[in-house]
């Protein structure tokens, strides 16, 4: 039976890039894996076929030869193929293939060699939630935070080994950092469970850190909060996360900023908003009042005669500073007009007299609205 075209086997076009090949292979390998189809000879044959196709096309030289000569490029000894239909380097290629499939899920993103390279693992990133006031966001400041984390062990200098002792080759993997296990017709390569991929074993672990090369400690750090920082902003402090395992590089510390609600102001970007109730007489006759600002000063708000409910007065440059800029937002004061309550007899009489004296010019909006309603009722 003639072999199918390798591109057809994987379901990709001939000019597909490596990412498309890998994606197609992953999908098919998961679908036809023998563990998912026990006893299914057809799936097993398909699994071998897609492995052979991917093993050829993922290699630049093999792919170039295949594109030019097709399957003939690997016949008559060209591919050094064994009786099983797989190349003599089947175990090695299958290891590469399974690294391609599972590497991302195992946190590797690729193969890692033994001999100590895998021993030094990067420390974890940390998150710290910091709540500040709107005033602190306005002014900017430096704050001290206390972060529980893992730091490098001073006793062993982060190596994990007891001072004065050495290391020896792992007997489980013979220094390779990986072990292989045969399962059916293929071989799986995985990190050595004894040395954790280091290839070397410590003669004696450090007694202070138990061989980890790091220990628990609370660290005090200074954090600069810039002016104008907004709620939800993330500050990254490089290399201030957990210390790496056995001398590996540290992770990063991410500080997430949240801003407490303010009693007077609401923030929208660089602008501030405040709602201020004023008396009905002030709205009708005009007047002025003062409001506090975040720079610990006061700003004068002028109320025009005849101000309507919900009108806003803009105070330019009285808002928040823009992060890493010289610009400053504005403060908008919304005027809410308060209707008088608990009137005395004299006040009621005066309001009734005022109501009798009102004309269309006095209340143009309400008089005009009810005039329209009247016409609708009469229609």
C-alpha positions as CSV (number, residue, x, y, z in Angstrom):
1,X,0.0,0.0,0.0
2,X,1.5,3.4,-1.1
3,X,2.3,5.8,1.6
4,X,0.1,8.9,2.0
5,X,1.6,12.3,1.5
6,X,3.0,13.6,4.9
7,X,1.3,16.9,4.5
8,X,-2.0,15.1,3.9
9,X,-1.4,12.9,6.9
10,X,-1.1,16.0,9.2
11,X,-3.9,17.9,7.3
12,X,-1.7,20.9,6.6
13,X,-0.7,22.8,3.5
14,X,2.8,22.3,2.0
15,X,3.9,25.8,2.9
16,X,2.8,25.6,6.5
17,X,5.2,27.0,9.2
18,X,6.5,25.1,12.2
19,X,3.8,26.4,14.5
20,X,1.0,25.1,12.2
21,X,2.8,21.7,11.9
22,X,3.1,21.4,15.6
23,X,-0.5,22.4,16.3
24,X,-1.8,19.9,13.8
25,X,0.4,17.1,15.1
26,X,-0.6,17.8,18.7
27,X,-4.3,17.5,17.9
28,X,-3.9,14.2,15.9
29,X,-1.5,12.7,18.4
30,X,-3.9,13.3,21.3
31,X,-6.8,11.9,19.2
32,X,-5.0,8.6,18.1
33,X,-2.8,8.0,21.1
34,X,-2.9,4.3,22.0
35,X,-3.7,5.0,25.7
36,X,-6.9,6.6,24.5
37,X,-7.7,3.8,22.0
38,X,-6.7,0.6,23.7
39,X,-6.8,-2.4,21.4
40,X,-7.6,-0.3,18.3
41,X,-5.2,-1.4,15.6
42,X,-6.3,1.3,13.2
43,X,-5.6,4.1,15.7
44,X,-2.2,2.6,16.4
45,X,-1.3,2.5,12.7
46,X,-2.5,6.1,12.3
47,X,-0.5,7.2,15.4
48,X,2.6,5.7,13.8
49,X,1.9,7.4,10.5
50,X,1.4,10.9,12.0
51,X,4.6,10.4,14.1
52,X,6.6,9.5,11.0
53,X,5.1,12.5,9.1
54,X,5.8,15.0,11.9
55,X,9.3,13.6,12.6
56,X,10.2,14.2,9.0
57,X,8.6,17.6,8.5
58,X,9.7,19.2,11.7
59,X,13.3,18.7,10.7
60,X,14.4,21.4,8.2
61,X,16.8,19.1,6.3
62,X,14.5,16.2,6.1
63,X,11.6,18.4,5.1
64,X,13.7,19.9,2.3
65,X,14.6,16.5,1.0
66,X,11.0,15.3,1.2
67,X,9.7,18.4,-0.6
68,X,12.1,17.6,-3.5
69,X,12.0,13.8,-3.7
70,X,9.0,12.7,-1.7
71,X,9.1,9.4,0.0
72,X,12.0,8.3,-2.3
73,X,14.3,10.5,-0.3
74,X,14.3,8.0,2.6
75,X,14.2,4.8,0.6
76,X,17.2,2.5,-0.2
77,X,19.0,3.4,3.0
78,X,18.4,7.1,2.8
79,X,16.5,7.1,6.0
80,X,18.3,4.2,7.7
81,X,14.9,2.7,8.5
82,X,14.6,-0.4,10.6
83,X,12.2,-3.4,10.1
84,X,9.5,-1.7,12.2
85,X,9.1,1.1,9.7
86,X,10.6,3.6,12.0
87,X,14.1,5.0,11.7
88,X,17.0,3.7,13.8
89,X,16.8,6.9,15.9
90,X,13.1,6.2,16.7
91,X,13.5,6.5,20.5
92,X,15.3,9.8,20.2
93,X,12.8,11.3,17.8
94,X,9.9,10.1,19.9
95,X,11.4,11.8,22.9
96,X,11.6,15.0,20.9
97,X,8.0,14.6,19.8
98,X,6.7,14.0,23.3
99,X,8.6,17.0,24.5
100,X,6.9,19.0,21.8
101,X,3.5,17.8,23.0
102,X,3.8,18.0,26.7
103,X,6.7,20.4,27.3
104,X,4.4,23.4,27.7
105,X,2.1,21.6,30.2
106,X,5.1,20.5,32.3
107,X,6.4,24.0,32.6
108,X,9.5,23.4,30.4
109,X,8.8,24.9,27.0
110,X,11.5,22.7,25.6
111,X,14.0,20.0,26.5
112,X,16.3,20.5,29.4
113,X,19.6,18.7,29.6
114,X,21.0,17.2,32.7
115,X,24.4,17.8,34.2
116,X,23.2,20.5,36.5
117,X,21.5,22.9,34.1
118,X,18.1,21.8,35.5
119,X,19.2,22.2,39.1
120,X,19.0,26.0,39.2
121,X,15.3,26.7,38.9
122,X,13.9,30.3,38.7
123,X,12.0,31.4,41.8
124,X,8.3,32.0,41.7
125,X,6.8,35.4,41.1
126,X,5.0,37.0,44.0
127,X,1.9,39.2,44.3
128,X,1.4,41.9,46.9
129,X,-1.9,43.8,47.3
130,X,-1.4,47.4,48.4
131,X,-4.2,49.8,49.3
132,X,-3.6,53.5,49.3
133,X,-5.7,56.6,49.7
134,X,-6.7,59.0,46.9
135,X,-4.5,61.6,48.6
136,X,-1.5,59.3,48.4
137,X,-2.2,58.7,44.7
138,X,-2.4,62.5,44.2
139,X,0.8,63.2,46.0
140,X,2.9,60.1,45.4
141,X,4.9,58.6,48.2
142,X,7.3,55.9,49.3
143,X,5.8,53.1,51.3
144,X,7.4,50.3,53.3
145,X,5.9,46.8,52.8
146,X,6.6,43.5,54.6
147,X,6.8,40.6,52.2
148,X,6.9,37.0,53.3
149,X,9.1,35.1,50.8
150,X,11.9,32.6,50.2
151,X,15.4,34.0,50.3
152,X,18.8,32.5,49.4
153,X,20.4,30.4,52.2
154,X,23.4,32.2,53.6
155,X,24.9,29.0,55.1
156,X,25.3,27.2,51.7
157,X,25.3,30.3,49.5
158,X,22.1,28.9,47.8
159,X,23.8,25.7,46.6
160,X,21.8,23.5,48.9
161,X,24.9,21.5,49.8
162,X,26.5,21.4,53.3
163,X,29.6,23.6,53.3
164,X,32.7,21.5,52.8
165,X,30.9,18.7,51.1
166,X,30.8,17.7,47.4
167,X,28.5,16.0,44.9
168,X,28.3,12.7,43.1
169,X,26.7,11.4,39.9
170,X,23.1,10.3,40.3
171,X,23.1,6.5,40.1
172,X,19.5,6.5,38.8
173,X,20.2,8.4,35.6
174,X,24.0,8.2,35.4
175,X,24.3,12.0,35.4
176,X,21.9,12.6,32.4
177,X,19.1,14.1,34.5
178,X,16.6,12.0,32.6
179,X,15.4,8.4,32.6
180,X,13.6,6.4,29.9
181,X,10.8,4.0,30.3
182,X,9.4,1.6,27.6
183,X,5.7,1.5,27.3
184,X,4.5,-0.7,24.5
185,X,6.1,0.2,21.2
186,X,7.5,3.6,22.2
187,X,9.8,5.0,24.9
188,X,9.0,7.9,27.1
189,X,11.8,10.1,28.5
190,X,11.1,12.0,31.7
191,X,13.0,13.9,34.4
192,X,14.9,11.8,36.8
193,X,12.8,11.5,40.0
194,X,15.8,10.9,42.2
195,X,18.0,14.0,41.3
196,X,15.1,16.1,39.9
197,X,16.9,16.5,36.6
198,X,20.2,17.8,38.1
199,X,22.3,14.7,37.2
200,X,24.2,15.2,40.4
201,X,23.4,14.4,44.0
202,X,24.7,16.2,47.1
203,X,26.9,14.2,49.5
204,X,25.2,16.0,52.4
205,X,22.4,18.6,52.1
206,X,22.6,21.9,54.0
207,X,21.2,21.5,57.5
208,X,19.7,25.0,57.5
209,X,17.7,24.8,54.3
210,X,17.3,21.1,53.8
211,X,19.1,21.1,50.5
212,X,16.8,23.7,48.9
213,X,19.2,26.5,48.9
214,X,16.6,28.9,50.3
215,X,14.7,29.6,53.4
216,X,11.6,31.5,54.6
217,X,12.0,35.1,55.6
218,X,10.0,38.4,55.9
219,X,11.6,41.1,53.8
220,X,11.0,44.8,54.2
221,X,11.0,46.7,50.9
222,X,10.5,50.3,49.9
223,X,8.0,50.9,47.0
224,X,7.8,54.2,45.2
225,X,4.2,55.2,44.4
226,X,4.3,57.7,41.5
227,X,1.9,60.6,41.3
228,X,-1.3,60.0,39.5
229,X,-1.2,56.2,39.8
230,X,-4.6,54.6,39.1
231,X,-6.6,51.9,40.7
232,X,-5.6,48.5,39.4
233,X,-2.1,49.5,38.3
234,X,0.6,46.9,38.6
235,X,4.1,47.7,39.7
236,X,6.8,45.2,38.9
237,X,9.9,44.9,41.1
238,X,12.4,42.8,39.2
239,X,14.2,40.0,41.1
240,X,12.3,40.7,44.3
241,X,10.3,37.5,44.2
242,X,11.2,34.2,45.6
243,X,14.8,33.1,45.5
244,X,15.5,30.4,42.9
245,X,16.0,26.8,43.8
246,X,19.6,25.9,44.5
247,X,21.1,29.1,43.4
248,X,18.6,29.8,40.5
249,X,17.6,33.3,39.6
250,X,14.9,35.0,41.7
251,X,11.4,35.7,40.5
252,X,9.7,39.1,40.4
253,X,7.4,40.9,42.8
254,X,4.2,42.4,41.4
255,X,2.4,45.0,43.5
256,X,-1.2,45.5,42.7
257,X,-2.5,49.0,43.7
258,X,-6.1,49.6,44.9
259,X,-7.4,53.0,45.9
260,X,-9.8,53.4,48.8
261,X,-13.1,55.2,48.0
262,X,-13.0,58.9,48.9
263,X,-15.7,60.7,51.0
264,X,-16.1,63.6,48.5
265,X,-14.4,62.8,45.2
266,X,-15.0,60.2,42.5
267,X,-12.2,59.7,40.0
268,X,-12.4,59.1,36.3
269,X,-8.9,59.0,34.8
270,X,-7.3,62.3,35.6
271,X,-10.6,64.1,36.4
272,X,-12.3,64.3,39.7
273,X,-16.0,64.7,40.3
274,X,-17.9,66.0,43.4
275,X,-21.6,66.4,44.1
276,X,-22.4,69.4,46.3
277,X,-26.0,70.2,47.5
278,X,-26.9,73.9,47.4
279,X,-30.0,75.8,48.7
280,X,-32.8,76.6,46.3
281,X,-32.4,80.3,47.0
282,X,-28.6,80.1,46.1
283,X,-29.4,78.4,42.9
284,X,-32.0,81.0,42.0
285,X,-30.1,84.1,43.1
286,X,-26.6,83.0,42.6
287,X,-23.7,82.8,45.1
288,X,-20.5,81.1,45.8
289,X,-18.9,78.6,48.2
290,X,-15.6,76.8,48.7
291,X,-14.6,73.1,48.3
292,X,-11.4,71.4,49.5
293,X,-8.9,70.1,47.0
294,X,-6.5,67.2,47.2
295,X,-3.5,69.6,47.4
296,X,-4.8,70.6,50.9
297,X,-6.0,74.0,49.6
298,X,-9.5,75.4,48.8
299,X,-11.2,76.3,45.6
300,X,-14.0,78.8,45.1
301,X,-17.1,77.7,43.2
302,X,-19.3,80.4,41.7
303,X,-23.0,79.6,41.3
304,X,-24.7,81.5,38.5
305,X,-28.2,82.9,39.1
306,X,-30.8,80.5,37.7
307,X,-28.6,77.4,38.1
308,X,-30.5,74.2,37.3
309,X,-30.2,70.8,39.1
310,X,-27.3,68.7,37.9
311,X,-25.3,71.6,36.3
312,X,-21.5,71.3,36.6
313,X,-18.9,73.8,37.4
314,X,-15.4,73.0,36.0
315,X,-12.4,73.9,38.0
316,X,-9.5,73.6,35.6
317,X,-6.3,72.0,36.8
318,X,-7.8,70.9,40.2
319,X,-8.0,67.2,39.3
320,X,-5.4,64.4,39.4
321,X,-1.9,64.5,38.0
322,X,-1.4,62.4,34.9
323,X,1.0,59.5,35.5
324,X,4.5,60.3,34.3
325,X,3.4,63.6,32.8
326,X,3.1,67.2,33.7
327,X,-0.5,67.3,32.7
328,X,-3.3,67.7,35.4
329,X,-6.9,66.8,35.1
330,X,-9.9,69.0,36.1
331,X,-12.4,69.0,39.0
332,X,-16.1,69.0,38.1
333,X,-18.5,70.1,40.8
334,X,-22.1,68.9,40.2
335,X,-24.7,71.2,41.8
336,X,-27.6,69.4,43.4
337,X,-30.4,71.8,44.4
338,X,-32.0,71.0,47.7
339,X,-35.8,71.6,48.0
340,X,-36.7,73.3,51.3
341,X,-38.2,71.1,54.0
342,X,-39.9,71.7,57.4
343,X,-41.1,75.2,56.4
344,X,-42.3,77.6,59.0
345,X,-45.7,79.3,58.5
346,X,-44.0,82.5,57.3
347,X,-41.8,80.6,54.9
348,X,-44.8,78.8,53.4
349,X,-46.7,82.1,53.0
350,X,-43.7,83.7,51.2
351,X,-43.4,80.7,48.9
352,X,-47.1,80.7,48.1
353,X,-46.8,84.4,47.3
354,X,-43.8,83.7,45.1
355,X,-45.7,81.0,43.3
356,X,-48.6,83.4,42.5
357,X,-46.1,85.8,41.0
358,X,-44.4,83.3,38.7
359,X,-44.7,83.7,35.0
360,X,-43.6,81.7,31.9
361,X,-40.3,83.6,32.0
362,X,-39.7,82.5,35.6
363,X,-40.1,78.8,35.0
364,X,-39.7,78.4,31.2
365,X,-38.9,74.7,31.2
366,X,-41.7,73.4,33.4
367,X,-44.3,75.8,32.0
368,X,-43.4,74.8,28.5
369,X,-43.5,71.1,29.3
370,X,-47.0,71.3,30.9
371,X,-48.2,73.4,28.0
372,X,-47.3,70.6,25.6
373,X,-49.1,68.1,27.9
374,X,-52.2,70.2,27.8
375,X,-52.3,70.3,24.0
376,X,-51.9,66.5,24.0
377,X,-54.9,66.0,26.3
378,X,-57.0,68.4,24.2
379,X,-56.2,66.7,20.9
